[in-house]
Amino acid sequence: MSAILKVEGLGKRFGGLAALSDVHFEAEEGQITGLIGPNGAGKTTCFNLITGTLAASAGRVMFRGENIAGLPPHRVVERGLARTFQSATTFPTASVRENIVRGALLRHQVGTLASIIGGGSARDAVRAAEETVVDVMDALELTAYADREAGTLAYGHQKRLGVAIGLATRPALLLLDEPAAGLNPEEVDRFGSMLTTLQQRFHLSVLIVEHHMRLIMRICDHIVVLHHGEKIAEGSPGMVQKDPRVIEAYLGAEHHVE
């Protein structure tokens, strides 16, 4: 097993505040890696640094052997790394299909001139994007809603659509930022099953931030724990679950997951 992502000494300061400090961890190819911690632990900041939304104050983000720290988000996506957000980020008046097409075209780019004159490269890109959209809608059980406006979907389906948009870029590594937030228990269980299926079907590596501990313990191969911007533990779900530092800092004895 080899690491698809290596975070090395990653740090971020906002003025005098250290939001993230000297964080190291790896995400293995073909695995689901969880990034957990209490509110304010630095999880979303870490995601923002990895994906280029924020510039790091220190450290490196090695993706497939290349340091991508400092690259703008669209360049990060082009290299095969995509990210979803805590809220269901969609174009509400566009259809489900149109939303996913926008994601697909981030990888199957069409040049301005080619799109104007309708050249072969433009047709090929559009065809590839359309094939991706069909595949992704099927995988996330959104085909029946293809022509519905995104804003009219139930919240759970909007969350799925957010994942679909990221997946449509055909990433090697998909970063999921609280994908189960706001879902009911049945939807959470369904999402967990769906994610493991997606991982196998699309040969994905996944890095997930999530507060649903039962979901994290069920689906993750490896877990990294942040607290006050620092890594305090990492290991298998069983190891992390029993770590006294994790129980004290995040889970709490009464929330210990069996």
Secondary structure by P-SEA (a helix, b strand, c coil): cccccccccccccccccccccbbbbbbcccbbbbbbbccccaaaaaaaaaaccccccbbbbbccccccccccaaaaaaabbbbbcccccccccccaaaaaaaaaaacccccaaaaaaccaaaaaaaaaaaaaaaaaaaaaccccccccccccccaaaaaaaaaaaaaaacccbbbbccccccccaaaaaaaaaaaaaaaaaabbbbbbbccaaaaaaccccbbbbbccccccccccaaaaaacaaaaacccccccccc
